[in-house]
């Protein structure tokens, strides 16, 4: 079987690298070591917070690449390689608009921490999955940090209940993306997982043809477009399947592991 000639692999987390319980198979760390021995870089490319990713990949956190917060922050060995922040007037406008949509729960994502102004138990349980550093504040508009993303949660679905309003107002000036069934992210217009990978290609010296990526949802589209070996998971959103060049088995079948073992190692 012909192997893919890759130097860099990026994988989304939820619905892609993680199983249905949002857990990482412990065998990942052996797979990572095999990739490392072949000189192949591996990055977790996620909407999740950097500090949350560090926790998940604790055994290799000092060696691995992290494309966090949907590409707005890239970290490697504790150093920032790339970031794409937002201006405060935009943050204020987005938060005020999000507050006006019934049923929204807002997470303001800064480089130092995430910030919330709700104590709703259901929301807190959901936030804890993705934000390891998360502070409660009285008013999000009074927080001092460098902000990279506004994440909105709506338990009835963001594509239906949040996206129409947010995209109509901010779609032309910002990156507005449905990142999961109940999540929507607003970022700098230049921000995406794809933009982060493009930056790494330019600075670390690997090419489009040497890039492999795996994704399942709409926030993965740009990443797949910047990778020749672009894989949609079997469980992926239809638009992702139409964008990717190849297909991988579903996340519950450990599709990322299967493809890497068969096509790379």
Residue pairs with C-beta under 8 A, 6 or more apart in sequence:
1 262
1 263
3 263
3 264
4 212
4 229
4 263
4 264
5 209
5 210
6 40
6 210
6 211
6 212
6 229
6 264
7 39
7 40
7 41
7 206
7 207
7 210
7 211
8 40
8 41
8 42
8 43
8 197
8 200
8 201
8 204
8 206
8 210
8 211
8 212
9 35
9 40
9 41
9 42
9 43
9 211
9 212
9 213
9 214
9 260
9 264
10 42
10 43
10 44
10 45
10 67
10 193
10 197
10 211
10 212
10 213
10 214
10 223
10 227
11 17
11 42
11 43
11 44
11 45
11 213
11 214
11 215
11 256
12 45
12 46
12 193
12 214
12 215
12 216
12 217
12 219
12 220
12 223
13 44
13 45
13 46
13 47
13 48
13 53
13 56
14 22
14 46
14 47
14 48
14 180
14 216
14 217
15 180
15 216
15 217
15 233
15 235
15 236
15 251
16 214
16 215
16 216
16 220
16 233
16 251
16 255
16 256
17 24
17 28
17 44
17 214
17 251
17 256
18 24
18 251
19 25
19 251
19 252
19 254
20 251
20 252
22 129
24 56
24 57
25 254
25 257
27 257
28 257
29 59
29 60
31 257
31 260
31 261
31 265
32 42
32 60
32 64
34 265
35 41
35 42
35 260
35 264
35 265
36 42
36 63
38 264
38 265
40 264
41 65
41 204
41 206
42 64
42 65
43 64
43 65
43 66
43 67
43 200
44 53
44 56
44 57
44 64
44 65
44 66
44 67
44 68
45 67
45 71
45 193
45 196
45 197
45 213
45 215
45 220
45 223
46 53
46 67
46 68
46 69
46 70
47 69
47 70
47 130
47 151
47 179
47 180
47 183
47 185
47 219
48 68
48 69
48 130
48 131
49 68
49 69
49 109
49 114
49 130
49 131
49 132
49 133
50 66
50 68
50 69
50 73
50 75
51 131
51 132
51 133
52 129
52 130
52 131
52 132
53 66
53 68
54 61
54 66
54 132
55 132
57 64
57 66
62 77
62 78
63 77
64 76
65 74
65 75
65 76
65 200
66 73
66 74
66 75
66 76
67 73
67 74
67 193
67 196
67 197
68 74
68 75
69 109
69 148
69 149
69 187
70 149
70 177
70 179
70 185
70 187
70 191
70 192
70 193
70 219
71 84
71 187
71 191
71 192
71 193
71 194
71 195
71 196
71 197
71 222
71 223
72 83
72 84
72 85
72 109
72 148
72 149
72 187
72 188
72 191
72 196
73 80
73 82
73 83
73 84
73 111
73 148
74 80
74 81
74 82
74 83
74 196
74 199
74 200
75 81
81 199
81 200
81 203
82 196
82 199
82 200
83 111
83 146
83 148
84 148
84 187
84 188
84 190
84 191
84 195
84 196
85 111
85 146
85 147
85 148
85 188
86 147
86 148
86 149
86 150
86 174
86 187
86 188
88 147
90 170
90 173
90 174
91 108
91 141
91 147
91 150
92 141
93 169
93 170
94 150
94 166
94 170
94 174
94 186
95 106
95 108
95 140
95 141
95 150
97 165
97 166
97 169
97 170
98 104
98 106
98 150
98 152
98 162
98 166
99 106
100 165
101 152
101 154
101 161
101 162
101 165
101 166
103 154
103 155
103 156
103 161
104 152
104 153
104 154
104 162
105 116
105 118
105 120
105 123
105 126
105 127
105 152
105 153
105 154
106 116
106 117
106 118
106 140
106 150
106 151
106 152
106 153
107 114
107 115
107 116
107 127
107 131
107 134
107 150
107 151
107 152
107 153
108 114
108 115
108 116
108 140
108 143
108 147
108 150
109 115
109 131
109 147
109 148
109 149
109 150
109 151
110 143
110 145
110 146
110 147
110 148
111 145
111 146
111 147
111 148
112 133
112 145
112 146
113 133
113 134
113 135
113 145
114 127
114 131
114 133
114 134
114 135
114 151
115 134
115 135
115 136
115 137
115 140
115 143
115 145
116 123
116 124
116 127
116 134
116 135
116 136
116 137
116 140
117 136
117 137
117 138
117 139
117 140
118 124
119 136
122 155
123 153
126 153
126 182
127 134
127 153
128 134
137 143
148 187
148 188
148 191
149 185
149 186
149 187
149 191
150 185
150 186
150 187
151 179
151 183
151 184
151 185
151 186
152 158
152 162
152 166
152 183
152 184
152 185
152 186
153 182
153 183
154 161
154 162
154 182
154 184
155 182
156 182
157 181
157 182
158 178
158 180
158 181
158 182
158 183
158 184
159 178
159 181
159 184
162 184
163 176
163 178
163 184
166 176
166 184
166 186
167 176
170 176
170 186
173 189
174 186
174 187
174 188
174 189
175 185
175 186
175 187
175 188
175 189
175 190
175 191
175 192
176 184
176 185
176 186
177 184
177 185
177 187
177 192
177 218
177 219
178 184
178 217
178 218
178 219
179 185
179 217
179 218
179 219
180 217
185 219
192 219
192 222
192 223
193 215
193 219
193 220
193 222
193 223
194 221
194 222
194 223
194 224
194 225
194 226
195 222
197 211
197 213
197 223
197 226
197 227
198 226
200 206
201 207
201 208
201 211
201 226
208 226
208 227
208 228
209 228
210 228
211 226
211 227
211 228
211 229
212 227
212 228
212 229
212 230
212 231
212 264
213 220
213 223
213 224
213 226
213 227
213 229
213 230
213 231
214 231
214 233
214 248
214 255
214 256
214 259
215 221
215 223
215 224
215 230
215 231
215 232
215 233
215 236
215 240
215 244
216 232
216 233
216 235
216 236
216 237
216 240
216 251
217 236
217 237
217 240
218 237
218 239
218 240
220 240
221 239
221 240
221 243
223 230
224 230
224 231
224 232
224 240
224 243
224 244
224 245
225 243
228 245
229 245
229 246
229 263
230 243
230 244
230 245
230 246
231 244
231 245
231 246
231 247
231 248
231 255
231 256
231 259
232 240
232 241
232 243
232 244
232 246
232 247
232 248
233 240
233 247
233 248
233 249
233 250
233 251
233 255
233 256
234 247
234 248
234 249
234 250
234 253
234 255
235 250
235 251
235 252
236 244
241 247
246 259
248 255
248 256
248 258
248 259
249 255
249 258
249 259
